[in-house]
Amino acid sequence: MEGKGLMLSLLFLLGVLATTSYCGNVTYDHRALVVDGKRRLLISGSIHYPRSTPDMWPDLIQKAKDGGLDVIETYVFWNLHEPTRGQYDFEGRKDLVKFVKTVAQAGLYVHLRIGPYACAEWNYGGFPLWLHFIPGIELRTDNEPFKAEMQRFMAKIVNIMQQEKLYASQGGPIILSQVENEYGNVASAYGSRGKSYVKWSAGMALSLDTGVPWVMCQQSDAPDPIINTCNGFYCDQFTPNSNNKPKIWTEDWSGWFLSFGGAVPFRPVEDLAFAVARFYQRGGTFQNYYMYHGGTNFGRTSGGPFITTSYDYDAPIDEYGLIRQPKWGHLRDLHKVIKLIEDTLLATDPTITSLGTNLEAAVYRTGSACAAFLANVGTQSDASVTFNGNSYNLPAWSVSILPDCKNVVFNTAKINSAATIPSLTRQSLKDNGDSLGSDWSWINEPVGISKDDAFSRVGLVEQINTTADKSDYLWYSLSIGIKGDEPFLDQTVLHVESLGHAFHVFINGKLVGSGIGNSANSNVKADIPVTLVRGKNTIDLLSLTVGLQNYGPFYDKVGAGITGPVKLNGKNGGSFDLSSQKWTYQIGLKGEELDLRSGISSRWISKSTLPKKQPLIWYKTTFDAPAGSNPVALDFLGLGKGEAWVNGQSIGRYWPAFIAFSNGCNEKCDYRGPYGSGKCRKNCGKPSQQLYHVPRSWLKPSGNTLVLFEEMGGDPTQISFATRQIQSLCAQVSETHPLPVDMWNSDSTAASNSGPVLSLKCPFPKQVISSITFASFGTPIGSCGGFSHGQCRNNMALSIVRKACVGSNSCSIEVSINKFGDPCQGVTKSLAVEASCT
C-alpha cells in the first residue's frame, strides 16, 4: 500500500507540473526562460498544423501532453496562407488560430516559428513563389523589396495572434517566437548583406512588440536580446553567444525525412534519449523534438525536391496519429525524471567532472537537494564507475540519472516501455459490391498541346519561371520534318538535358522513354532511342517537378525543366540541335484545367475494358469507407506515379514505382555512436512509399470519390485499403533495469528493496490482453516480434505471465528470481514477453 500511495502522489505531482497556467510575463536569464518570475525547464515537440487535419489536432496534442511535453512548436507557412499576394487563407488545415487555441485548451504552451522562411522539407521552403517575380527582389538578404514583404507578412501573423490575445503577454499560450531559420548555415554566401540582414531581421521582430522573447536558430551572431539556439542530432556541446542567454535546442531531430528513391530512415530511441539526457546534463533547459508528430505532405506541399508525401520522421507519434512505442514511452519516462529534478537543475549550474576515459559526471546541488547525471560517451564498452562511494554500471553510449545523487532511476539505454507492433488490415478493391473499385471510369490526358493558352517561344524555357509552380507539369512540343535521305530515320537517339526533376518523351504521341533525377542530383540527362518517320514528326516532352528546392544558399534561384541541349544524334554520327527551334509550350494538364480532380465532369468514360499500364490517364471510382475508426491508407502498389484526390482533397503525390536502393539497410541498427541520417535505414529494395494516408475526416460512410492522375502507367484495380492498428505488444526487461519511474521515491531503503518491472498496456482503453504469444525468463534472444528462448529459461514463465495479464487492459510483472526462480545462477537474466490485444 505504501508503494501505491507514493506512486499516486507522484502521478498527482506530475499532473500538477503538466498543467499550464498562462502568464503575463516571459523573460529569460542565463539558465532558462523565466515565466512569471519563475525559471522553467521546458520540453517541447513539433507538430505542424497543416500536416494533419483539425479533427486530429486535439488527440495529437493530448498524446504530446501525456508524453510529458510542455510546449508545442510549429512553423508558420507563408505560401500556405498567402498563395496570392494580398489574398489570405486560414481555413481548414490552415487555421493557425484554431491550432494555437487547441494547444491552449490542452494546457500547453506554444513556440510560434514565424520565420517566415521555414525549410521543413516544404515546397520552396515555405515562401510563396510570387515573391520570385517581384522586380529587383533577392530573398533572404539585405534587399528592400524582400524586407518589405517579409515585414508585412510577419506583422500580419503577429497582428492576428494579438487580436486573438494569444501571446503570453496577453494571457495566451505563445511564450516564444522565431524570426528567420537556420540562416547561419548559409549566411556566408550572402556576405556583408547577409550580416546586415540578420541585424535588420532581429530589429524588425522586436519592433512587432509581442511581449515574448525571440529566437534565431543556428545563428551564432544573433544580436541581443535575440536568443541564438541549436539545431541538430546532438546539442549538449552548444553554448549561447552570451552568458545572459539560456541554452535552447529548437530542433532535436527525432529521425529524418524520406525521399522518393530512398530507404526509410529511423533513429533508435536509446540514442535519442541519450542526446536529450546529455543536453539537460550539460545545462540545457528548453529542448524541442523535431518532429514529435511528422504527419503528411498533402497536395503539392512537399519540397526537396523528391520529398515523399509521408513526413513520418520516425517521430514518437507516427504519421497516422498512433503512438510509436517504445519511443514515445521511453521518452515519457525520461521527461518524468527530468521534471522530478526541475527545481534542482534550474537553481544552479552543473559541476562537471571526469570519471575516466569517456566517462563523466554532472552534479546539480542546491541546499539539501542533489541530482546527478552519469554518462558513458564511449561507443563500444560498458563501464563500471565509482561515484560518491557507490559503484554504477554504465552501458556504452548511455546516461544514468540519479535524482538523489544515489539511486539510478533512469538509464537511456534501458527501456522499460513495451514496444507496439503496428499491423495492417487490407481490404481489396476488387469488384465485390462492397469495396472500392466496383466501377472504374477514365479519361485520357492528351499528349502534347491541348489547351487554348499554349504559347510559342524560340528556344527552351526554364520551368519554374514559366509555370510559377501552378502545376507540376510543363509540355515542350516541337514538330519537325524528316526527308527520306536524312540520317535521322530509323535508329536515332534523342539527347535531352534537364535541370530536373524528371521528364517523359513522346514521339508522334507514343511514350518512348523517360529521364528521372533523384534527391542527390535532380539534374537529368538521357539518351533515348527513337524512331522517326518520313514527313512530319512531333516531339512532345513532358517535364515535371517533384516539389521545389527548400534549402541552401540562393535555393530560390535553383531552376527546373528542360533547358537543353535537346538534339537528335543520328546512327551515322550526324547531329541536329533542336534547342534553338521554335517550341510550343503548355502549362499544366488539360485535366487540371477541366478540374477532373473533383470527379464531377461528364467526360468520364465507363466501359467494360479498363485501360491499364498506359501513361497519362485519369481514373475515377467510388467507394465506401472502411468500417471502424482505425486510420486509413491507400496501398498504391501496382501504380506508377501521379497524384490522388479523395472527395476533391489531394492526399499528395504517389510514386510506388520509385524503388529504394537495395543495399545499406540495417533493421537492427546499433544505437551506440553518433547518429547520422544515413546510419539506420530500412525498406531497401522496396517502394520508398507504398501507403498513403487518407484522413478519416475526409471520408463519408459511403459514396466517396477517388480520382487518380496516373502519369507513368499502372493498374488501378490493384489498389487496396489498409487500415492501421496496434494489436501486438512486446517488451524485454532485465534484472539490471531501474525500477519504473512512477514507482521511484527518495526513500533509499524503499528504493533498494524495489526491483525492475515489466509492464504491458493495450493501446486503447477498450482493448484487453487476449493472449501471451511468448514469454521467457532467463536469457531470451532476438528482439520484439522475433524473440526465442535462450539456453537458460524458466519453464513456468509463460503460465505466470498469462495468469498476470490475460483479460486485463494492462499488467505489471516483477522481474526477479523471487517471481520466476533462478534457472541459471550467476547470470543476469531478463524477461521477454510478446502479447496480443483485442
ZAMARGU-4260 file (C-alpha; in steps of 0.2 Angstrom, whole numbers, plus 5000, padded with zeros to 4 digits):
<rodrens>
0) 5000/5000/5000 | 5014/5012/5004 | 5021/5010/4986 | 5004/5013/4978 | 5002/5028/4989
5) 5019/5035/4984 | 5015/5031/4966 | 4998/5040/4966 | 5006/5055/4975 | 5020/5056/4961
10) 5007/5055/4947 | 4997/5069/4955 | 5013/5079/4956 | 5017/5076/4938 | 4999/5081/4933
15) 5001/5097/4943 | 5018/5101/4934 | 5010/5097/4917 | 4995/5109/4920 | 5000/5126/4912
20) 4993/5142/4919 | 4995/5156/4907 | 5005/5171/4912 | 5008/5189/4908 | 5027/5190/4908
25) 5040/5179/4899 | 5059/5184/4900 | 5075/5174/4902 | 5091/5173/4911 | 5107/5163/4908
30) 5099/5147/4914 | 5081/5146/4907 | 5066/5155/4901 | 5058/5164/4916 | 5039/5163/4916
35) 5030/5174/4928 | 5046/5176/4938 | 5050/5158/4939 | 5063/5148/4929 | 5055/5134/4919
40) 5063/5118/4912 | 5053/5115/4896 | 5051/5100/4885 | 5043/5104/4868 | 5038/5095/4852
45) 5035/5100/4834 | 5018/5097/4827 | 5015/5106/4810 | 4996/5110/4809 | 4994/5108/4790
50) 5002/5091/4790 | 4987/5084/4799 | 4969/5089/4800 | 4959/5099/4813 | 4950/5084/4819
55) 4967/5076/4823 | 4974/5091/4832 | 4966/5088/4849 | 4971/5069/4850 | 4989/5073/4844
60) 4991/5087/4857 | 4984/5077/4871 | 4996/5062/4867 | 5010/5075/4867 | 5005/5081/4884
65) 5003/5063/4890 | 5021/5061/4884 | 5027/5074/4895 | 5028/5089/4884 | 5025/5107/4890
70) 5026/5116/4873 | 5020/5113/4855 | 5031/5121/4842 | 5026/5124/4824 | 5032/5134/4809
75) 5020/5147/4800 | 5020/5143/4782 | 5019/5159/4771 | 5014/5150/4755 | 5000/5141/4763
80) 4992/5157/4770 | 4996/5169/4756 | 4996/5159/4739 | 4992/5175/4730 | 4999/5192/4736
85) 4986/5200/4747 | 4974/5186/4747 | 4975/5176/4764 | 4968/5158/4768 | 4967/5152/4786
90) 4953/5139/4783 | 4953/5121/4787 | 4971/5114/4790 | 4977/5132/4788 | 4968/5138/4803
95) 4983/5143/4813 | 4972/5152/4827 | 4962/5136/4830 | 4978/5126/4831 | 4985/5138/4844
100) 4969/5138/4854 | 4968/5119/4853 | 4985/5119/4861 | 4980/5131/4874 | 4964/5121/4878
105) 4976/5106/4882 | 4986/5117/4894 | 5002/5118/4884 | 5012/5132/4878 | 5016/5137/4860
110) 5033/5141/4852 | 5027/5150/4836 | 5041/5150/4822 | 5035/5163/4811 | 5051/5164/4800
115) 5044/5167/4788 | 5057/5155/4780 | 5053/5138/4786 | 5064/5125/4776 | 5054/5110/4784
120) 5056/5100/4768 | 5041/5111/4762 | 5039/5117/4745 | 5050/5132/4741 | 5055/5132/4760
125) 5038/5140/4764 | 5040/5155/4753 | 5026/5160/4741 | 5033/5159/4723 | 5025/5176/4718
130) 5040/5183/4728 | 5051/5177/4715 | 5043/5188/4702 | 5044/5205/4711 | 5056/5216/4702
135) 5073/5218/4710 | 5069/5206/4724 | 5083/5195/4732 | 5077/5183/4745 | 5084/5181/4762
140) 5097/5196/4761 | 5098/5215/4764 | 5086/5219/4750 | 5072/5232/4751 | 5058/5223/4741
145) 5061/5207/4751 | 5062/5215/4768 | 5046/5225/4764 | 5037/5209/4760 | 5044/5199/4775
150) 5039/5213/4787 | 5022/5214/4780 | 5018/5195/4782 | 5026/5194/4799 | 5016/5209/4805
155) 5001/5201/4798 | 5003/5185/4808 | 5008/5194/4824 | 4993/5205/4822 | 4981/5190/4821
160) 4989/5182/4836 | 4987/5198/4846 | 4969/5201/4840 | 4965/5184/4847 | 4976/5188/4863
165) 4987/5173/4861 | 5003/5179/4867 | 5008/5176/4884 | 5010/5194/4887 | 4991/5195/4884
170) 4987/5179/4894 | 4989/5167/4880 | 4999/5152/4877 | 5013/5159/4865 | 5029/5160/4875
175) 5042/5161/4862 | 5043/5166/4843 | 5056/5164/4830 | 5062/5175/4816 | 5072/5168/4801
180) 5078/5150/4802 | 5095/5142/4801 | 5102/5157/4792 | 5119/5155/4800 | 5121/5139/4790
185) 5121/5149/4773 | 5125/5167/4779 | 5142/5167/4772 | 5136/5165/4755 | 5127/5182/4756
190) 5142/5191/4763 | 5140/5208/4771 | 5122/5210/4766 | 5119/5194/4775 | 5126/5201/4791
195) 5116/5217/4789 | 5100/5206/4785 | 5102/5197/4802 | 5103/5213/4811 | 5088/5220/4802
200) 5078/5204/4805 | 5081/5205/4824 | 5076/5223/4825 | 5061/5221/4814 | 5055/5206/4825
205) 5057/5216/4841 | 5048/5231/4834 | 5032/5219/4832 | 5031/5220/4851 | 5025/5203/4855
210) 5030/5204/4873 | 5039/5187/4872 | 5057/5183/4868 | 5063/5180/4850 | 5075/5166/4845
215) 5086/5163/4830 | 5091/5145/4827 | 5109/5141/4821 | 5113/5160/4821 | 5129/5162/4832
220) 5129/5181/4829 | 5111/5184/4834 | 5111/5201/4841 | 5105/5204/4859 | 5092/5201/4865
225) 5088/5188/4852 | 5092/5171/4859 | 5103/5160/4847 | 5098/5142/4848 | 5104/5125/4842
230) 5098/5113/4829 | 5105/5095/4826 | 5105/5077/4832 | 5115/5082/4847 | 5117/5099/4856
235) 5125/5096/4873 | 5141/5105/4867 | 5131/5120/4861 | 5135/5137/4870 | 5124/5153/4868
240) 5133/5168/4862 | 5130/5177/4878 | 5132/5172/4896 | 5115/5180/4899 | 5105/5168/4887
245) 5099/5151/4891 | 5104/5135/4881 | 5089/5131/4870 | 5088/5116/4857 | 5075/5121/4844
250) 5077/5106/4833 | 5081/5089/4841 | 5079/5078/4825 | 5069/5063/4831 | 5073/5054/4815
255) 5074/5060/4797 | 5064/5064/4782 | 5061/5052/4767 | 5064/5055/4749 | 5057/5045/4734
260) 5071/5033/4729 | 5077/5032/4747 | 5076/5019/4761 | 5066/5023/4776 | 5077/5032/4790
265) 5074/5029/4808 | 5083/5034/4824 | 5084/5022/4839 | 5076/5029/4855 | 5091/5024/4865
270) 5101/5036/4855 | 5088/5050/4855 | 5086/5048/4874 | 5105/5049/4876 | 5105/5065/4866
275) 5091/5073/4877 | 5099/5067/4893 | 5116/5074/4888 | 5108/5091/4884 | 5100/5093/4901
280) 5115/5086/4909 | 5126/5100/4902 | 5115/5114/4907 | 5101/5114/4893 | 5083/5120/4899
285) 5072/5120/4883 | 5073/5106/4871 | 5061/5103/4856 | 5059/5086/4846 | 5058/5089/4828
290) 5046/5081/4825 | 5035/5074/4838 | 5022/5071/4825 | 5028/5072/4807 | 5012/5070/4798
295) 5008/5070/4779 | 5013/5082/4765 | 4996/5083/4757 | 4993/5091/4740 | 5009/5098/4732
300) 5017/5104/4748 | 5032/5093/4749 | 5049/5101/4745 | 5066/5094/4742 | 5064/5090/4728
305) 5059/5072/4729 | 5052/5073/4747 | 5039/5059/4749 | 5021/5063/4754 | 5024/5054/4770
310) 5033/5065/4783 | 5033/5052/4797 | 5050/5057/4803 | 5051/5041/4814 | 5043/5053/4827
315) 5035/5047/4844 | 5018/5049/4836 | 5018/5042/4819 | 5010/5049/4803 | 4993/5042/4806
320) 4992/5049/4824 | 4996/5032/4833 | 5009/5032/4847 | 5026/5024/4842 | 5032/5013/4855
325) 5044/5011/4864 | 5050/5028/4858 | 5035/5038/4865 | 5035/5028/4881 | 5054/5029/4884
330) 5055/5047/4881 | 5040/5050/4893 | 5049/5041/4906 | 5064/5052/4903 | 5053/5068/4904
335) 5046/5062/4921 | 5063/5060/4928 | 5069/5077/4922 | 5053/5085/4929 | 5057/5077/4946
340) 5073/5087/4947 | 5067/5103/4938 | 5069/5114/4953 | 5087/5107/4957 | 5093/5109/4939
345) 5087/5126/4937 | 5094/5133/4954 | 5112/5132/4949 | 5124/5127/4935 | 5131/5109/4934
350) 5148/5104/4941 | 5155/5093/4928 | 5169/5080/4932 | 5178/5066/4923 | 5176/5049/4930
355) 5188/5041/4917 | 5190/5040/4898 | 5173/5044/4890 | 5165/5044/4907 | 5158/5060/4915
360) 5148/5066/4930 | 5137/5081/4931 | 5131/5086/4948 | 5117/5099/4952 | 5117/5103/4971
365) 5107/5116/4980 | 5104/5116/4998 | 5100/5098/5003 | 5094/5094/4986 | 5106/5084/4974
370) 5104/5077/4957 | 5117/5069/4946 | 5119/5063/4928 | 5132/5049/4925 | 5137/5047/4906
375) 5147/5035/4896 | 5150/5043/4879 | 5161/5028/4874 | 5153/5019/4859 | 5159/5001/4862
380) 5162/4996/4880 | 5151/4996/4896 | 5159/5004/4911 | 5159/5002/4930 | 5161/5019/4938
385) 5163/5024/4956 | 5153/5040/4961 | 5150/5046/4979 | 5157/5030/4985 | 5145/5019/4976
390) 5148/5008/4961 | 5137/5010/4945 | 5137/5001/4928 | 5135/5012/4913 | 5131/5004/4896
395) 5141/5012/4882 | 5133/5027/4874 | 5121/5030/4889 | 5117/5042/4903 | 5110/5037/4920
400) 5100/5049/4930 | 5101/5049/4949 | 5088/5061/4956 | 5095/5060/4974 | 5114/5058/4968
405) 5112/5040/4974 | 5099/5029/4966 | 5098/5027/4947 | 5080/5030/4941 | 5083/5030/4923
410) 5096/5025/4910 | 5094/5030/4892 | 5100/5013/4886 | 5087/5003/4896 | 5070/5003/4890
415) 5055/4999/4902 | 5041/5004/4890 | 5033/4990/4879 | 5035/4991/4861 | 5020/4991/4849
420) 5020/4982/4833 | 5008/4990/4820 | 4998/4979/4809 | 4988/4982/4793 | 4972/4975/4788
425) 4970/4976/4769 | 4953/4977/4760 | 4954/4973/4742 | 4947/4984/4729 | 4940/4970/4718
430) 4923/4971/4711 | 4913/4963/4726 | 4900/4976/4728 | 4906/4982/4745 | 4924/4988/4741
435) 4932/5002/4732 | 4934/5000/4713 | 4917/4992/4708 | 4916/5004/4694 | 4931/5012/4687
440) 4930/5026/4673 | 4943/5035/4665 | 4949/5050/4654 | 4964/5050/4643 | 4975/5065/4646
445) 4980/5072/4628 | 4999/5070/4623 | 5006/5087/4619 | 4997/5103/4617 | 4978/5103/4620
450) 4974/5120/4629 | 4970/5136/4622 | 4983/5146/4632 | 4998/5137/4624 | 5011/5149/4618
455) 5027/5148/4607 | 5045/5153/4610 | 5061/5152/4601 | 5072/5141/4612 | 5070/5131/4628
460) 5062/5139/4643 | 5066/5136/4662 | 5051/5128/4670 | 5048/5137/4687 | 5049/5154/4679
465) 5036/5148/4666 | 5024/5139/4677 | 5025/5149/4693 | 5023/5132/4701 | 5004/5132/4696
470) 5007/5114/4691 | 5020/5101/4692 | 5019/5099/4673 | 5025/5109/4658 | 5024/5102/4640
475) 5038/5106/4627 | 5032/5102/4609 | 5040/5103/4593 | 5036/5097/4575 | 5050/5093/4563
480) 5050/5087/4545 | 5061/5072/4540 | 5066/5069/4522 | 5069/5052/4516 | 5088/5055/4514
485) 5091/5062/4531 | 5102/5052/4544 | 5088/5053/4557 | 5077/5040/4551 | 5076/5023/4560
490) 5089/5021/4574 | 5090/5039/4581 | 5094/5044/4598 | 5086/5059/4606 | 5098/5068/4619
495) 5089/5078/4632 | 5096/5088/4647 | 5085/5095/4661 | 5088/5104/4677 | 5075/5092/4684
500) 5066/5084/4691 | 5060/5072/4678 | 5053/5071/4660 | 5044/5059/4648 | 5047/5059/4630
505) 5033/5056/4617 | 5037/5054/4598 | 5022/5055/4587 | 5010/5053/4603 | 5019/5037/4609
510) 5029/5036/4625 | 5047/5031/4621 | 5057/5034/4637 | 5059/5045/4652 | 5073/5053/4662
515) 5072/5054/4681 | 5083/5063/4694 | 5084/5059/4712 | 5086/5068/4729 | 5105/5069/4727
520) 5105/5076/4710 | 5089/5082/4702 | 5098/5086/4685 | 5094/5074/4672 | 5102/5068/4656
525) 5095/5055/4645 | 5099/5047/4628 | 5083/5039/4622 | 5082/5029/4606 | 5068/5035/4595
530) 5060/5030/4578 | 5056/5045/4566 | 5046/5043/4550 | 5047/5052/4534 | 5037/5069/4534
535) 5031/5077/4550 | 5036/5071/4567 | 5030/5078/4584 | 5042/5078/4599 | 5032/5081/4615
540) 5042/5082/4631 | 5033/5082/4647 | 5044/5090/4661 | 5039/5088/4679 | 5044/5094/4696
545) 5043/5084/4712 | 5042/5098/4725 | 5053/5114/4724 | 5070/5116/4732 | 5068/5121/4751
550) 5086/5123/4757 | 5103/5130/4753 | 5110/5147/4749 | 5101/5155/4735 | 5090/5140/4734
555) 5076/5151/4727 | 5086/5153/4711 | 5088/5134/4708 | 5079/5130/4691 | 5070/5116/4684
560) 5064/5110/4667 | 5072/5106/4650 | 5084/5119/4647 | 5094/5109/4635 | 5103/5104/4624
565) 5090/5094/4616 | 5097/5086/4600 | 5095/5071/4588 | 5110/5061/4586 | 5110/5050/4570
570) 5116/5032/4569 | 5130/5038/4557 | 5136/5052/4568 | 5125/5067/4562 | 5118/5078/4575
575) 5104/5090/4574 | 5102/5103/4589 | 5084/5106/4592 | 5087/5118/4607 | 5085/5134/4597
580) 5070/5129/4587 | 5053/5137/4590 | 5044/5126/4603 | 5026/5127/4609 | 5023/5126/4627
585) 5008/5122/4638 | 5007/5125/4657 | 4999/5111/4666 | 4987/5097/4660 | 4971/5098/4651
590) 4963/5088/4666 | 4969/5101/4678 | 4960/5114/4668 | 4944/5104/4667 | 4945/5101/4686
595) 4945/5082/4684 | 4951/5080/4702 | 4933/5084/4708 | 4926/5069/4699 | 4911/5079/4693
600) 4915/5080/4674 | 4903/5072/4661 | 4918/5067/4651 | 4922/5051/4661 | 4921/5035/4651
605) 4914/5019/4658 | 4917/5003/4648 | 4920/4985/4652 | 4938/4986/4646 | 4948/4997/4658
610) 4964/5004/4650 | 4979/4999/4661 | 4998/5001/4661 | 4996/5016/4650 | 5003/5034/4653
615) 4993/5049/4655 | 4976/5043/4661 | 4964/5050/4674 | 4955/5036/4684 | 4939/5038/4695
620) 4930/5026/4706 | 4918/5027/4721 | 4920/5018/4737 | 4913/5016/4755 | 4924/5020/4769
625) 4932/5005/4779 | 4922/5001/4795 | 4928/5007/4812 | 4939/5021/4817 | 4957/5015/4813
630) 4967/5026/4802 | 4966/5023/4784 | 4979/5022/4770 | 4978/5018/4752 | 4991/5005/4746
635) 4996/5011/4728 | 5007/4996/4724 | 5003/4992/4706 | 5003/5011/4701 | 5017/5021/4693
640) 5017/5039/4698 | 5004/5053/4700 | 4993/5062/4712 | 4977/5056/4720 | 4962/5065/4727
645) 4948/5059/4739 | 4932/5069/4738 | 4942/5083/4730 | 4955/5083/4743 | 4973/5079/4737
650) 4981/5066/4748 | 4998/5070/4739 | 5009/5064/4725 | 5011/5045/4724 | 5026/5036/4717
655) 5027/5017/4722 | 5037/5014/4706 | 5052/5023/4713 | 5061/5009/4722 | 5074/5012/4736
660) 5092/5007/4734 | 5095/4988/4738 | 5109/4990/4750 | 5113/4999/4766 | 5098/4994/4777
665) 5100/4988/4794 | 5084/4984/4803 | 5093/4980/4820 | 5103/4996/4820 | 5116/4998/4834
670) 5111/5014/4844 | 5129/5016/4850 | 5139/5030/4842 | 5134/5046/4834 | 5119/5046/4823
675) 5118/5052/4806 | 5103/5052/4793 | 5111/5038/4784 | 5116/5027/4799 | 5099/5017/4802
680) 5088/5013/4787 | 5075/5000/4782 | 5065/4995/4767 | 5079/4993/4755 | 5074/4986/4738
685) 5055/4991/4741 | 5045/5006/4736 | 5050/5021/4746 | 5032/5025/4750 | 5018/5012/4746
690) 5005/5018/4759 | 4996/5035/4758 | 4987/5042/4772 | 4968/5046/4770 | 4962/5056/4785
695) 4946/5049/4792 | 4938/5067/4792 | 4939/5067/4773 | 4929/5051/4771 | 4910/5049/4771
700) 4902/5032/4776 | 4898/5029/4758 | 4899/5037/4741 | 4917/5043/4742 | 4925/5048/4726
705) 4943/5043/4722 | 4952/5052/4707 | 4969/5047/4701 | 4981/5055/4688 | 4992/5041/4683
710) 5007/5048/4674 | 5018/5033/4670 | 5006/5019/4668 | 4999/5007/4681 | 4984/4996/4686
715) 4972/5005/4697 | 4962/4989/4701 | 4977/4983/4712 | 4974/4997/4724 | 4968/4992/4741
720) 4964/5000/4758 | 4975/4997/4773 | 4968/5001/4790 | 4982/5003/4803 | 4980/4996/4820
725) 4990/4991/4835 | 4986/4973/4842 | 5003/4967/4847 | 5014/4972/4862 | 5032/4966/4867
730) 5044/4970/4880 | 5061/4964/4887 | 5067/4970/4905 | 5082/4963/4913 | 5087/4962/4932
735) 5098/4977/4930 | 5085/4989/4923 | 5080/5003/4935 | 5063/5001/4943 | 5049/5011/4933
740) 5050/5030/4936 | 5032/5030/4943 | 5037/5019/4957 | 5053/5029/4962 | 5054/5038/4979
745) 5068/5047/4988 | 5067/5034/5002 | 5083/5024/4998 | 5078/5009/5008 | 5062/5008/4999
750) 5071/5010/4983 | 5084/4997/4986 | 5070/4984/4990 | 5061/4988/4974 | 5066/4979/4958
755) 5063/4981/4939 | 5045/4978/4932 | 5039/4973/4915 | 5023/4982/4911 | 5011/4979/4897
760) 4997/4990/4892 | 4985/4989/4877 | 4985/5005/4867 | 4966/5008/4868 | 4955/5008/4883
765) 4943/4995/4877 | 4956/4983/4872 | 4962/4968/4884 | 4977/4957/4883 | 4969/4942/4874
770) 4984/4931/4873 | 5003/4929/4878 | 5011/4923/4862 | 5029/4922/4870 | 5036/4923/4887
775) 5054/4918/4893 | 5063/4922/4909 | 5082/4918/4908 | 5092/4923/4893 | 5080/4925/4879
780) 5087/4930/4862 | 5081/4941/4847 | 5070/4957/4848 | 5052/4962/4848 | 5042/4952/4835
785) 5056/4939/4835 | 5060/4933/4852 | 5066/4915/4855 | 5072/4905/4870 | 5090/4906/4875
790) 5100/4892/4884 | 5094/4897/4901 | 5075/4898/4904 | 5061/4895/4917 | 5048/4883/4910
795) 5034/4892/4920 | 5037/4909/4913 | 5023/4908/4901 | 5010/4902/4913 | 5015/4915/4926
800) 5013/4929/4913 | 4997/4923/4906 | 4989/4922/4924 | 4995/4940/4927 | 4990/4948/4911
805) 4977/4939/4901 | 4960/4948/4902 | 4966/4964/4908 | 4970/4980/4899 | 4987/4981/4907
810) 4998/4971/4919 | 5014/4973/4928 | 5026/4959/4932 | 5041/4959/4944 | 5057/4954/4935
815) 5066/4944/4948 | 5071/4927/4954 | 5058/4929/4968 | 5045/4929/4955 | 5052/4916/4942
820) 5065/4906/4952 | 5083/4905/4946 | 5086/4895/4931 | 5104/4899/4929 | 5114/4906/4944
825) 5127/4919/4942 | 5119/4925/4925 | 5110/4941/4923 | 5093/4936/4917 | 5079/4945/4908
830) 5060/4943/4905 | 5054/4944/4887 | 5036/4944/4883 | 5025/4946/4867 | 5006/4949/4869
835) 4991/4952/4858 | 4977/4964/4862 | 4959/4963/4856
</rodrens>
